[in-house]
């Protein structure tokens, strides 16, 4: 029998997890843990095993094994740079991108990656980068002449703060927002949404959540990327990833095209227009 939501962990229990050595520096929203705990309780996880289950889900969601920069140190480095020194800013961005596996893998063909995307989606004026990770620091590699309002969403408070510092330093028209898009999908309208290397983790948190997000996004294009291989690059994952996307768009009139570059599958989902 499934446990009622009242059998979930207390706020005190959840705060203990958030304040643990593993997560205390991330500034994660309490609402994220509450959502995970409630869903795990509804799955029938016994109360004695619930904290362990929540910790496992949070580990999958945050994925600390993929790496992360030292946000305080990078903030200090960014502050020391001259705003108009594009070479120094680009070098700093590459250093930040290299700290996380998802963006590090993309560095050898970063300009080609974004050229492919913008060639496909055409001229746009606004982007929602959902579960953005370190993607906003790729701005220096986006095609010349491309200009848009860039709204980035992420769970990690230090990451959000560094992105906003970067936008201000470079005069980029955008902002980063701390928001759990699984609970509160963006309500802003935009031309396109980026959802890079996150859909499989979304599904691990809750099956079918990618489709719910895609339906809620008020955009013409959704650009989804997924890894073509596992982290060791030894096991292909293409069929699994295609199945995830097919399930997420099944029964809709949306048009889907896909490409692959540097071991990353790119799915272009055209919702309308």
C-alpha positions in Angstrom: 0.0 0.0 0.0 1.3 3.5 -0.9 2.2 5.7 2.0 0.2 8.9 2.3 2.0 12.2 1.9 1.7 12.7 5.7 4.3 9.9 6.0 7.0 12.1 4.4 10.0 13.4 6.1 9.8 16.4 8.5 11.2 19.8 7.6 13.9 19.2 10.3 14.9 15.9 8.5 15.1 17.7 5.2 17.1 20.6 6.5 19.5 18.1 8.0 20.1 16.7 4.5 20.5 20.2 3.0 23.0 21.2 5.7 25.1 18.1 5.3 28.7 18.5 4.1 27.7 17.3 0.6 25.0 19.9 0.0 25.4 22.8 2.4 27.3 24.9 -0.1 24.7 24.6 -2.9 21.9 26.6 -1.4 19.3 24.2 -2.8 15.6 25.1 -2.3 13.9 23.3 0.6 10.9 22.8 -1.7 13.0 20.6 -4.0 13.6 18.1 -1.1 10.0 18.4 0.0 8.8 17.5 -3.5 11.2 14.5 -3.7 10.2 13.2 -0.3 6.5 13.5 -1.0 6.8 11.6 -4.3 9.0 8.9 -2.7 6.5 8.5 0.1 3.6 8.2 -2.4 5.6 5.5 -4.2 5.3 3.4 -1.1 8.8 3.8 0.3 8.6 2.7 4.0 9.2 5.6 6.5 12.4 4.0 7.8 13.9 3.9 4.3 12.6 7.3 3.1 15.6 9.4 4.1 17.9 7.1 2.2 15.7 7.2 -0.9 15.5 11.0 -0.8 19.3 11.2 -0.5 19.7 8.8 -3.5 17.3 10.9 -5.6 19.0 14.1 -4.7 22.4 12.6 -5.6 21.0 11.7 -9.0 19.6 15.2 -9.5 22.6 17.2 -8.3 25.1 14.8 -9.9 28.2 16.0 -7.9 30.3 13.3 -9.6 30.2 15.4 -12.8 32.2 18.2 -11.1 31.7 21.8 -10.4 33.8 25.0 -10.1 34.8 26.6 -6.8 32.2 29.4 -7.1 33.8 31.7 -4.6 37.2 31.5 -6.3 35.8 31.9 -9.8 33.7 34.9 -8.6 36.9 36.6 -7.3 38.7 35.8 -10.6 35.9 37.3 -12.6 35.9 40.4 -10.5 39.6 40.9 -11.2 39.1 40.9 -15.0 38.6 44.0 -17.1 35.1 44.1 -18.5 36.2 44.9 -22.1 39.0 42.2 -22.2 37.2 39.6 -24.4 40.3 37.4 -24.6 40.7 37.2 -20.8 36.9 36.7 -20.3 36.9 33.9 -22.9 39.8 32.1 -21.2 38.0 32.5 -17.8 34.8 31.0 -19.3 36.7 28.0 -20.7 38.2 27.4 -17.3 34.8 27.4 -15.7 33.3 25.2 -18.5 36.1 22.6 -18.0 35.1 22.1 -14.4 31.9 20.1 -15.3 31.8 17.0 -17.4 28.8 18.0 -19.4 30.3 21.2 -20.6 33.9 20.0 -20.7 33.0 17.4 -23.3 31.7 20.1 -25.6 34.7 22.4 -25.5 36.6 21.0 -28.5 33.6 21.8 -30.8 31.8 24.5 -28.8 31.6 27.1 -31.6 30.4 24.4 -34.1 27.9 23.1 -31.5 26.2 26.5 -31.3 26.5 27.3 -35.0 24.5 24.1 -35.7 21.8 25.0 -33.2 21.3 28.6 -34.4 21.4 27.6 -38.0 18.5 25.2 -37.3 16.3 27.5 -35.1 17.0 30.7 -37.0 16.7 34.3 -35.7 15.5 34.5 -32.1 15.1 37.2 -29.6 14.8 35.2 -26.4 16.0 32.0 -24.8 15.0 30.1 -21.7 17.9 27.9 -20.6 16.3 25.5 -18.2 18.4 23.5 -15.7 21.1 25.5 -17.3 24.2 24.3 -15.4 27.3 26.1 -16.7 25.9 26.6 -20.2 25.6 30.4 -20.0 29.4 30.7 -19.8 29.4 29.5 -23.5 28.2 32.9 -24.7 31.6 33.8 -26.2 31.3 30.9 -28.6 27.9 31.6 -29.9 27.7 32.9 -33.5 28.7 36.6 -34.1 25.7 38.8 -34.6 23.4 36.6 -32.5 21.6 38.8 -29.9 18.9 37.6 -27.5 17.5 37.9 -24.0 19.0 35.0 -22.1 17.0 33.7 -19.0 18.7 30.9 -17.2 17.2 28.7 -14.5 19.1 26.4 -12.1 18.9 24.9 -8.6 22.3 25.8 -7.4 22.3 29.3 -5.7 26.1 29.9 -6.0 25.9 29.0 -9.7 23.0 31.4 -10.3 24.9 34.1 -8.5 28.0 33.6 -10.7 26.0 33.6 -13.9 24.4 36.9 -12.9 27.8 38.3 -12.1 29.0 37.2 -15.5 26.0 38.7 -17.3 26.6 42.0 -15.5 30.3 41.9 -16.2 29.8 41.3 -20.0 26.7 43.5 -20.3 24.8 40.5 -21.6 21.0 41.0 -21.7 19.8 38.3 -19.4 19.5 37.0 -15.9 19.7 33.8 -13.9 17.0 32.6 -11.6 17.1 30.0 -8.9 14.1 27.8 -9.6 13.2 24.2 -9.5 11.6 23.9 -13.0 10.3 20.4 -12.2 8.0 22.0 -9.6 7.6 25.4 -11.2 8.2 25.4 -15.0 9.0 28.8 -16.5 6.0 30.9 -17.2 7.8 33.4 -19.5 7.2 33.2 -23.2 10.3 33.0 -25.4 11.4 31.9 -28.9 13.4 28.9 -27.7 14.3 26.8 -24.7 17.6 25.0 -24.2 17.4 21.8 -22.1 21.0 20.4 -22.3 21.9 16.9 -20.9 19.2 16.9 -18.2 16.2 15.1 -19.5 17.5 11.7 -18.4 18.0 13.0 -14.9 14.5 14.5 -14.9 13.1 11.1 -15.8 15.1 9.5 -13.0 13.5 12.0 -10.6 10.0 11.4 -12.0 9.0 9.4 -15.1 7.2 11.5 -17.6 8.5 14.8 -16.2 10.2 15.8 -19.5 6.9 15.7 -21.4 5.2 17.8 -18.7 8.0 20.4 -18.9 7.9 20.4 -22.7 4.1 21.0 -22.7 4.4 23.8 -20.2 7.2 25.7 -22.0 5.8 28.6 -24.0 8.3 28.6 -26.8 8.5 27.8 -30.5 11.6 25.6 -30.2 12.9 23.3 -27.6 16.5 22.2 -28.1 17.2 19.1 -26.1 20.6 17.4 -25.9 21.5 14.1 -24.4 24.7 12.1 -24.2 25.2 9.6 -27.0 27.5 7.5 -24.7 27.8 6.9 -20.9 30.4 8.8 -18.9 33.2 6.3 -19.8 32.3 6.6 -23.5 32.2 2.8 -23.7 28.4 2.2 -23.9 26.2 3.7 -26.6 23.0 5.3 -25.3 21.4 6.5 -28.6 18.4 4.2 -28.7 17.5 4.9 -25.1 17.8 8.6 -25.6 15.7 8.5 -28.8 13.0 6.5 -26.9 12.9 9.1 -24.2 12.3 11.9 -26.7 9.8 9.9 -28.7 7.8 9.2 -25.5 8.0 12.8 -24.5 6.5 14.0 -27.8 4.2 11.1 -28.6 0.7 12.2 -29.7 1.7 15.8 -30.2 1.8 17.7 -33.6 5.4 18.7 -32.8 8.1 18.2 -35.4 11.4 16.6 -34.2 14.7 16.5 -36.0 18.0 15.3 -34.6 21.7 15.8 -35.1 24.8 14.6 -33.3 28.1 16.4 -32.6 31.0 15.5 -30.4 29.1 12.6 -28.7 26.1 14.8 -28.0 22.7 14.1 -29.5 20.7 17.3 -30.3 16.9 17.1 -30.7 15.2 20.1 -32.3 11.5 20.0 -31.2 9.4 22.5 -33.1 6.2 23.2 -31.2 4.7 25.7 -33.5 5.3 28.5 -36.0 
